């Protein structure tokens, strides 16, 4: 075997340790996707790697790679995680965007000497501990994210998501509308100043893209570092009660665990099942990169 699986409890990340001086090129697409299917969250440790090898692994295991237009781009697929130093709430990557990536990837080039952990929370574990009324609410009702998108950001996003576009000057509102056409929960309204008003109605409880597992997997608690914070309601615009927000915070925090990074660790998350966030950044010398991708 080229790697060893370390023991794990339900809801914990599966650590995959290299058995020899192997690079990431030893990992096949099938290796990665089978591990994601089985565990939801996977950490590859002890592999000889660098940013280019990480980028190549993302490409090998994916059918399409996308980018967050608000982040710095460092290789074909990888972007720097640079959203300030404050703690970041649990979320699915691009969980309130028109297209939800299937996989969220991370590469730790240089680990923090203290604190600054990435957090993760398996929505499959959370679901069992929601109280019956809350579970029923989110099972039978959808949630809505509403926000304004500046012209520069929605055009950059559209450039990455719509096939056939090569330059941002080619992007029009009609191209953005193509994304809404493939997602019945998404609507866009173009305002006079080029800003787009976006409403996205999606489930808070969803089935994993890779397995039959259902989980409380969403961006209700997520950040808006580079974007206007969304207004979050139920899909019918009804306000979510403060008691519900408090319950969600308590249950998810009980299931939230830390990734204590080591240099050259690689993590891949099922972005349709496992939420992630981070603790406060104490060591600003850490270097962490991420990538987003889709699997057909």
C-alpha positions as CSV (number, residue, x, y, z in Angstrom):
1,X,0.0,0.0,0.0
2,X,1.2,3.5,-0.8
3,X,-0.5,5.0,2.2
4,X,-1.9,4.2,5.7
5,X,-5.2,5.4,7.1
6,X,-5.1,6.5,10.7
7,X,-7.9,5.6,13.0
8,X,-10.7,8.2,13.2
9,X,-14.0,8.7,15.0
10,X,-17.2,9.7,13.3
11,X,-17.0,13.3,12.1
12,X,-13.2,13.5,12.2
13,X,-11.0,14.1,9.2
14,X,-9.4,10.9,7.8
15,X,-5.6,11.2,7.9
16,X,-3.8,9.5,5.1
17,X,-0.1,9.0,5.7
18,X,2.5,8.2,3.0
19,X,4.2,4.9,3.6
20,X,7.4,6.0,1.8
21,X,9.0,9.0,0.1
22,X,6.1,9.5,-2.2
23,X,4.9,12.6,-4.0
24,X,1.3,13.6,-4.6
25,X,1.7,12.2,-8.1
26,X,1.4,8.7,-6.5
27,X,-2.3,9.6,-5.7
28,X,-4.8,8.8,-8.5
29,X,-8.2,10.4,-9.1
30,X,-9.8,7.1,-7.9
31,X,-7.7,7.3,-4.6
32,X,-8.9,10.8,-3.8
33,X,-12.6,10.4,-4.8
34,X,-13.0,7.0,-3.0
35,X,-11.6,8.6,0.2
36,X,-13.8,11.6,-0.1
37,X,-16.8,9.4,-0.6
38,X,-16.1,7.3,2.4
39,X,-15.0,10.1,4.9
40,X,-16.0,13.5,3.6
41,X,-12.8,15.1,4.9
42,X,-9.3,13.8,4.0
43,X,-5.9,15.0,5.1
44,X,-2.8,13.8,3.1
45,X,0.3,13.9,5.3
46,X,3.9,13.0,4.7
47,X,3.8,13.3,0.9
48,X,6.6,15.1,-0.9
49,X,4.8,18.1,-2.4
50,X,4.9,21.7,-3.5
51,X,2.4,24.2,-4.9
52,X,2.7,22.9,-8.5
53,X,2.2,19.3,-7.4
54,X,-0.9,20.3,-5.4
55,X,-2.3,22.1,-8.4
56,X,-1.6,19.0,-10.6
57,X,-3.5,16.8,-8.1
58,X,-6.5,19.1,-8.1
59,X,-6.6,18.9,-11.9
60,X,-6.1,15.1,-12.0
61,X,-9.0,14.5,-9.5
62,X,-11.4,17.0,-11.0
63,X,-13.2,17.7,-14.3
64,X,-13.3,21.5,-13.9
65,X,-11.5,23.9,-11.6
66,X,-12.9,27.3,-10.6
67,X,-11.6,30.3,-8.8
68,X,-12.8,32.9,-6.3
69,X,-12.4,36.2,-8.1
70,X,-11.7,38.1,-4.9
71,X,-8.5,36.0,-4.0
72,X,-4.9,36.2,-5.2
73,X,-4.1,33.7,-7.9
74,X,-0.7,31.8,-7.4
75,X,-0.8,28.9,-9.9
76,X,-3.1,27.3,-12.4
77,X,-5.5,26.2,-9.7
78,X,-4.3,27.6,-6.4
79,X,-5.2,30.8,-4.6
80,X,-3.9,32.3,-1.3
81,X,-6.1,32.1,1.7
82,X,-5.8,35.7,2.8
83,X,-9.2,36.7,4.4
84,X,-7.8,38.8,7.2
85,X,-7.0,37.5,10.7
86,X,-10.4,37.3,12.4
87,X,-12.1,33.9,13.0
88,X,-14.3,32.7,10.1
89,X,-17.6,31.0,10.6
90,X,-18.5,27.6,9.2
91,X,-19.5,27.5,5.5
92,X,-19.4,25.6,2.3
93,X,-16.9,27.3,-0.1
94,X,-19.0,29.5,-2.4
95,X,-22.0,28.2,-0.6
96,X,-24.1,31.3,-1.4
97,X,-22.9,31.5,-5.0
98,X,-24.8,30.2,-8.1
99,X,-22.6,27.2,-8.6
100,X,-21.5,25.1,-5.5
101,X,-18.1,23.5,-6.1
102,X,-18.0,19.8,-5.3
103,X,-14.5,19.8,-3.7
104,X,-12.7,22.3,-1.5
105,X,-8.9,21.8,-1.5
106,X,-6.2,23.2,0.8
107,X,-2.4,23.1,0.7
108,X,-0.3,24.2,3.7
109,X,3.1,25.5,2.4
110,X,4.1,26.8,5.8
111,X,2.2,25.9,9.0
112,X,1.5,28.4,11.8
113,X,3.7,28.0,14.9
114,X,0.6,28.5,17.1
115,X,-3.1,28.7,16.7
116,X,-4.5,29.8,13.4
117,X,-6.2,26.4,12.7
118,X,-8.6,25.7,9.9
119,X,-11.8,24.3,11.4
120,X,-14.2,21.7,9.9
121,X,-17.6,20.3,10.7
122,X,-19.2,17.3,9.1
123,X,-22.8,18.2,8.4
124,X,-23.7,14.5,8.6
125,X,-22.8,14.5,12.3
126,X,-24.6,17.7,13.0
127,X,-27.9,16.5,11.6
128,X,-28.4,13.9,14.3
129,X,-28.1,16.5,17.1
130,X,-30.5,19.2,15.8
131,X,-33.6,19.4,17.9
132,X,-36.7,17.9,16.2
133,X,-38.3,21.3,15.4
134,X,-35.2,22.8,13.9
135,X,-34.6,19.6,11.9
136,X,-38.1,19.7,10.6
137,X,-37.8,23.4,9.7
138,X,-34.7,22.9,7.6
139,X,-35.9,19.7,6.1
140,X,-39.1,21.1,4.8
141,X,-38.0,24.7,4.1
142,X,-35.2,26.2,2.1
143,X,-33.0,29.2,2.9
144,X,-32.4,32.4,0.9
145,X,-29.2,34.4,0.5
146,X,-29.8,38.0,-0.8
147,X,-27.0,40.4,-1.6
148,X,-25.6,43.0,-4.0
149,X,-22.6,42.1,-6.2
150,X,-20.3,44.8,-7.6
151,X,-19.8,44.7,-11.4
152,X,-16.1,43.8,-11.1
153,X,-16.8,40.7,-8.9
154,X,-19.8,39.3,-10.8
155,X,-17.9,39.6,-14.1
156,X,-14.8,37.9,-12.7
157,X,-17.0,35.1,-11.3
158,X,-18.8,34.7,-14.6
159,X,-15.6,34.6,-16.6
160,X,-14.5,31.6,-14.5
161,X,-17.8,29.8,-14.5
162,X,-19.1,30.1,-18.1
163,X,-17.3,28.1,-20.8
164,X,-16.0,29.9,-23.9
165,X,-15.2,33.2,-22.2
166,X,-11.5,34.3,-22.4
167,X,-11.5,37.9,-21.3
168,X,-13.5,39.9,-18.8
169,X,-14.4,42.4,-21.5
170,X,-16.5,39.7,-23.1
171,X,-18.6,39.1,-20.1
172,X,-22.2,40.5,-20.2
173,X,-25.2,40.2,-17.9
174,X,-26.6,37.6,-20.3
175,X,-23.6,35.3,-19.5
176,X,-24.4,35.6,-15.8
177,X,-28.0,34.8,-16.6
178,X,-26.8,31.5,-18.1
179,X,-25.8,30.4,-14.6
180,X,-29.3,31.2,-13.3
181,X,-30.8,29.2,-16.1
182,X,-29.1,26.0,-14.7
183,X,-30.1,26.8,-11.1
184,X,-33.9,27.3,-10.5
185,X,-33.1,28.8,-7.1
186,X,-31.0,31.6,-8.5
187,X,-32.3,35.0,-9.7
188,X,-30.2,38.0,-10.8
189,X,-31.4,41.6,-11.3
190,X,-29.2,44.1,-13.1
191,X,-29.3,47.6,-11.5
192,X,-28.5,50.9,-13.1
193,X,-24.9,51.2,-11.8
194,X,-23.9,47.7,-13.1
195,X,-24.4,46.2,-9.7
196,X,-26.3,42.9,-9.6
197,X,-28.9,42.0,-7.0
198,X,-28.7,38.3,-6.3
199,X,-31.2,36.0,-4.6
200,X,-30.3,32.3,-4.1
201,X,-32.7,29.8,-2.6
202,X,-31.1,26.5,-1.6
203,X,-31.5,23.8,1.0
204,X,-29.8,23.9,4.3
205,X,-29.8,20.1,4.5
206,X,-28.4,18.4,1.3
207,X,-27.3,15.1,0.1
208,X,-23.6,14.7,-0.6
209,X,-22.5,14.7,-4.2
210,X,-20.3,11.6,-3.5
211,X,-22.5,9.4,-1.3
212,X,-26.0,8.9,0.0
213,X,-25.1,10.8,3.1
214,X,-27.3,13.8,4.0
215,X,-26.0,16.6,6.2
216,X,-26.7,20.0,7.6
217,X,-24.3,21.6,5.1
218,X,-24.7,25.3,4.2
219,X,-23.2,28.8,4.7
220,X,-25.6,30.1,7.3
221,X,-22.7,30.9,9.6
222,X,-20.2,31.8,6.9
223,X,-18.1,34.9,6.2
224,X,-18.3,37.7,3.7
225,X,-14.8,39.0,3.8
226,X,-14.6,40.2,0.2
227,X,-18.4,40.6,-0.4
228,X,-21.4,42.3,1.0
229,X,-22.8,40.2,3.8
230,X,-26.0,38.4,2.6
231,X,-29.3,38.8,4.1
232,X,-30.3,35.3,5.2
233,X,-33.9,34.2,5.7
234,X,-36.1,31.2,4.9
235,X,-36.9,30.8,1.3
236,X,-40.3,32.6,1.7
237,X,-38.5,35.6,3.3
238,X,-39.6,34.7,6.8
239,X,-37.0,35.7,9.4
240,X,-35.0,32.9,11.1
241,X,-35.6,33.3,14.9
242,X,-32.7,34.1,17.1
243,X,-33.3,30.9,19.1
244,X,-32.8,28.9,16.0
245,X,-29.5,30.8,15.2
246,X,-28.3,30.1,18.8
247,X,-29.2,26.4,18.5
248,X,-27.3,26.1,15.2
249,X,-24.3,27.8,16.7
250,X,-24.3,25.5,19.7
251,X,-24.7,22.3,17.8
252,X,-22.2,23.0,15.0
253,X,-19.6,24.2,17.5
254,X,-20.0,20.9,19.4
255,X,-19.1,19.1,16.2
256,X,-16.4,21.5,15.0
257,X,-12.8,20.3,15.1
258,X,-9.4,21.8,14.2
259,X,-6.9,21.0,11.6
260,X,-3.5,21.4,13.2
261,X,-1.6,22.0,10.1
262,X,1.9,20.6,9.4
263,X,4.1,21.9,6.5
264,X,3.0,20.4,3.2
265,X,-0.3,18.9,4.4
266,X,-3.0,18.7,1.8
267,X,-6.7,18.6,2.7
268,X,-9.7,17.9,0.4
269,X,-13.3,18.3,1.7
270,X,-16.5,17.2,0.2
271,X,-17.9,20.7,-0.2
272,X,-21.5,19.3,-0.4
273,X,-21.2,17.8,3.1
274,X,-18.4,19.2,5.2
275,X,-18.3,22.9,6.3
276,X,-15.1,24.7,7.2
277,X,-13.9,27.9,8.8
278,X,-11.0,29.0,10.9
279,X,-9.8,30.1,14.3
280,X,-8.3,33.6,14.8
281,X,-5.0,33.9,12.8
282,X,-2.3,34.4,15.5
283,X,0.7,33.5,13.3
284,X,0.5,35.7,10.2
285,X,3.5,33.9,8.6
286,X,1.5,30.9,7.8
287,X,1.0,30.2,4.1
288,X,-2.2,28.4,3.1
289,X,-3.6,28.0,-0.4
290,X,-6.9,26.7,-1.6
291,X,-8.6,25.5,-4.8
292,X,-12.2,24.7,-5.8
293,X,-13.3,22.1,-8.3
294,X,-16.2,20.1,-9.8
295,X,-16.4,16.4,-10.5
296,X,-18.7,15.1,-13.3
